[in-house]
Amino acid sequence: MTEARLKHFGWGREGEGLTDAEEAAALDRYRRLFRVDRFDEVAPPALSDIRLRPPRILPPADLAHYCSTEAYDRIAHTYGKSFSDYARGLAGRYDAAPDVVAYPKSEADIAAVIDWAGGAQAALIPFGAGSSVVGGVEARIEGSGCKAAVSLDLRHLDRVLEVDRSSRAARIQAGVFGPALEAQLKPHGLTMRHFPQSFEYSTLGGWIATRSGGHFASLYTHIDDLVESLRMVTPKGPIETRRLPGSGAGPSPDRLLIGSEGIFGVITEAWMRLQDRPRFRAGGAVSFADFFAAAGAVKAIAQAGLYPANCRILDPQEAHNTGAGDGSAAIMVLAFESGDHPLDAWIARALECCADHGGTLERPGEADAHREGAAEAWRNAFIRMPFARERMVRRGIIADTFETAITWERFEEFHDKVKDATETAIRQATDRAGQVTCRFTHVYPDGPAPYFSFHALGRHGDLDEQWRAIKTAAGDALIEAGGTITHHHAVGRDHRPWYDRQRPDLFAAALRATKHALDPQGLLNPGVLIDP
Ligand SMILES: Cc1cc2nc3c(=O)[nH]c(=O)nc-3n(C[C@H](O)[C@H](O)[C@H](O)COP(=O)(O)OP(=O)(O)OC[C@H]3O[C@@H](n4cnc5c(N)ncnc54)[C@H](O)[C@@H]3O)c2cc1C
């Protein structure tokens, strides 16, 4: 059976989405939040109604068999999945559509596209699954010197090529989607266990290029730590790093290329560190009087060196919105897992840390309830959340998230400043109150990674501008209060104003020099991370 194609507007494949009951529940919650009876609804334009500029270049005959200028391909590669992408898609704005979409099947195909793009002075935008929420795959080429844009979709590089059972590593092609990667490792009894929320519709190459964060709250959660070596094709030729468990030989070439967001070259494959499949699990939901008490418990657990697989805390509103709580308490979703040993000692000590901060286990005496009650409600909401945006934006509902990290000693003040600034911006941009909630996605001994969600009722026709005003206020507050503009969503084009303030200028000069050495014509992903 052939799979349905990916939606040109929305998350996942055609035919997938929220059920009517899920949509009704979300709308009901928003009606109560915004105190309205109904929402104005606007449908996104049909594919056949979207107007595109004719392609500015056409692929040469020898590349034509893996390139497309069809409307569906160009439209489905115009945007990522940010709120702004949906708002502009809803308004039928596709002026940044790439001229050509290439679907290479090999490194030789990629090298041929790079050569052609160099001759045509066309921008090249590496494209994994397009789940970027920071404008990472959008061909905004004005001012770059490029005359056209080619989206380079890696979906056909989708195989696990080699498995080294002894070292527990595998050589994997960059265009593989999350589920296909895990399905190919399963017969070997191995797993990468890197589960970003976008797992189903994002790729290994995209994860490496953006330094993604997985579902683990601590330890092996950053893709950075899972990469043993990688291979990249650049306009100056291929780079392949050496497979090593560790190395002290100067600055790490892997670390330079990981997180390069497609500006140096195209990641084609990587040796990835794997794990045994988990056999032991322990966990449950713990409730706290307030968010800062829960944060105190998280800090104690992180500093005790317990390294939980999950240690998310949800503030009372976030717990309510996801069905994990009734809005009166903060909830911690706590879990440990291991492929090797029982976890009784770990969960017992973590629950002691919780009790020290007033936390009570939702089901006393059941420290293996990680798939029940609030923990399960949270998990289900987390998995279904990505499908909500395309339905809510039709009703003018601006629902978005932003994530950051901050050291513990500044956390409480930081949280309050960022939340206040975002709430104020919502009131100013939309003339009514909205909601800002917070959870932790990842935790470290020296600080948490807070993840904020905001909800506002916008006006059709102004949605992108209203969102931008709120996003700008939030970004300013994050940087001014000492945080990072992103913990795991990457920089892309949309986070540039704050990234430029955050990174040292001499470091930018070093990045620019590297870019010049690898991509002297400035073809790859113009506007991302640095300007030439
Ligand atoms: C609903 C939702 C949930 C998300 N949850 C998470 C999460 O939990 N954790 C997280 O870290 N992120 C998350 N993200 C963000 C996004 O999924 C990640 O940034 C992801 O790593 C992007 O992968 P992708 O394959 O879709 O890459 P794309 O979106 O296609 O590309 C992302 C960037 O990487 C570049 N790129 C892609 N492939 C390559 C390659 N092979 N070589 C060189 N450059 C390349 C692109 O040019 C672009 O700049 C989420 C996004 C959404 C929409």
The ligand as an SDF file (V2000), in Angstrom:
LIG
                    3D

 53 58  0  0  0  0  0  0  0  0999 V2000
    5.0600   19.8910   16.2250 C   0  0  0  0  0  0  0  0  0  0  0  0
    6.5420   20.0700   16.3170 C   0  0  0  0  0  0  0  0  0  0  0  0
    7.2280   19.5390   17.3930 C   0  0  0  0  0  0  0  0  0  0  0  0
    8.6010   19.7020   17.4870 C   0  0  0  0  0  0  0  0  0  0  0  0
    9.2600   19.1240   18.5350 N   0  0  0  0  0  0  0  0  0  0  0  0
   10.5940   19.2280   18.6210 C   0  0  0  0  0  0  0  0  0  0  0  0
   11.2960   18.5980   19.6850 C   0  0  0  0  0  0  0  0  0  0  0  0
   10.7140   17.9340   20.5370 O   0  0  0  0  0  0  0  0  0  0  0  0
   12.6440   18.7310   19.7140 N   0  0  0  0  0  0  0  0  0  0  0  0
   13.3100   19.4390   18.7610 C   0  0  0  0  0  0  0  0  0  0  0  0
   14.5320   19.5140   18.8290 O   0  0  0  0  0  0  0  0  0  0  0  0
   12.6660   20.0620   17.7550 N   0  0  0  0  0  0  0  0  0  0  0  0
   11.3310   19.9580   17.6460 C   0  0  0  0  0  0  0  0  0  0  0  0
   10.6770   20.5590   16.6120 N   0  0  0  0  0  0  0  0  0  0  0  0
   11.4340   21.2960   15.5840 C   0  0  0  0  0  0  0  0  0  0  0  0
   11.8740   20.4180   14.3870 C   0  0  0  0  0  0  0  0  0  0  0  0
   11.1180   19.2330   14.3400 O   0  0  0  0  0  0  0  0  0  0  0  0
   13.3540   20.0940   14.5040 C   0  0  0  0  0  0  0  0  0  0  0  0
   14.0960   21.2710   14.2800 O   0  0  0  0  0  0  0  0  0  0  0  0
   13.8310   18.9850   13.5650 C   0  0  0  0  0  0  0  0  0  0  0  0
   15.1380   18.6460   13.9280 O   0  0  0  0  0  0  0  0  0  0  0  0
   13.8070   19.3450   12.0980 C   0  0  0  0  0  0  0  0  0  0  0  0
   13.9420   18.1530   11.3410 O   0  0  0  0  0  0  0  0  0  0  0  0
   13.4770   18.0740    9.8200 P   0  0  0  0  0  0  0  0  0  0  0  0
   13.9860   16.7920    9.2830 O   0  0  0  0  0  0  0  0  0  0  0  0
   12.0320   18.3240    9.6900 O   0  0  0  0  0  0  0  0  0  0  0  0
   14.3140   19.2610    9.2050 O   0  0  0  0  0  0  0  0  0  0  0  0
   13.8130   20.4750    8.3190 P   0  0  0  0  0  0  0  0  0  0  0  0
   12.7390   21.2130    9.0010 O   0  0  0  0  0  0  0  0  0  0  0  0
   13.5450   20.0000    6.9520 O   0  0  0  0  0  0  0  0  0  0  0  0
   15.1510   21.3590    8.3120 O   0  0  0  0  0  0  0  0  0  0  0  0
   15.5800   22.0160    9.4840 C   0  0  0  0  0  0  0  0  0  0  0  0
   16.8880   22.7580    9.1740 C   0  0  0  0  0  0  0  0  0  0  0  0
   17.9330   21.8320    8.9410 O   0  0  0  0  0  0  0  0  0  0  0  0
   18.4260   21.9090    7.6080 C   0  0  0  0  0  0  0  0  0  0  0  0
   18.5880   20.5380    7.1510 N   0  0  0  0  0  0  0  0  0  0  0  0
   17.6480   19.5570    7.1160 C   0  0  0  0  0  0  0  0  0  0  0  0
   18.2000   18.3970    6.6960 N   0  0  0  0  0  0  0  0  0  0  0  0
   19.5130   18.6500    6.4660 C   0  0  0  0  0  0  0  0  0  0  0  0
   20.6100   17.8660    6.0100 C   0  0  0  0  0  0  0  0  0  0  0  0
   20.4810   16.5620    5.7150 N   0  0  0  0  0  0  0  0  0  0  0  0
   21.8190   18.4670    5.8760 N   0  0  0  0  0  0  0  0  0  0  0  0
   21.9880   19.7800    6.1850 C   0  0  0  0  0  0  0  0  0  0  0  0
   20.9870   20.5600    6.6030 N   0  0  0  0  0  0  0  0  0  0  0  0
   19.7600   20.0070    6.7590 C   0  0  0  0  0  0  0  0  0  0  0  0
   17.3710   22.7090    6.8420 C   0  0  0  0  0  0  0  0  0  0  0  0
   17.9230   23.4380    5.7690 O   0  0  0  0  0  0  0  0  0  0  0  0
   16.8080   23.6070    7.9260 C   0  0  0  0  0  0  0  0  0  0  0  0
   17.6120   24.7530    8.1060 O   0  0  0  0  0  0  0  0  0  0  0  0
    9.2980   20.4270   16.4900 C   0  0  0  0  0  0  0  0  0  0  0  0
    8.5930   20.9490   15.3970 C   0  0  0  0  0  0  0  0  0  0  0  0
    7.2200   20.7810   15.3040 C   0  0  0  0  0  0  0  0  0  0  0  0
    6.4940   21.3360   14.1260 C   0  0  0  0  0  0  0  0  0  0  0  0
  1  2  1  0
  2  3  1  0
  2 52  2  0
  3  4  2  0
  4  5  1  0
  4 50  1  0
  5  6  2  0
  6  7  1  0
  6 13  1  0
  7  8  2  0
  7  9  1  0
  9 10  1  0
 10 11  2  0
 10 12  1  0
 12 13  2  0
 13 14  1  0
 14 15  1  0
 14 50  1  0
 15 16  1  0
 16 17  1  0
 16 18  1  0
 18 19  1  0
 18 20  1  0
 20 21  1  0
 20 22  1  0
 22 23  1  0
 23 24  1  0
 24 25  2  0
 24 26  1  0
 24 27  1  0
 27 28  1  0
 28 29  2  0
 28 30  1  0
 28 31  1  0
 31 32  1  0
 32 33  1  0
 33 34  1  0
 33 48  1  0
 34 35  1  0
 35 36  1  0
 35 46  1  0
 36 37  1  0
 36 45  1  0
 37 38  2  0
 38 39  1  0
 39 40  1  0
 39 45  2  0
 40 41  1  0
 40 42  2  0
 42 43  1  0
 43 44  2  0
 44 45  1  0
 46 47  1  0
 46 48  1  0
 48 49  1  0
 50 51  2  0
 51 52  1  0
 52 53  1  0
M  END
$$$$
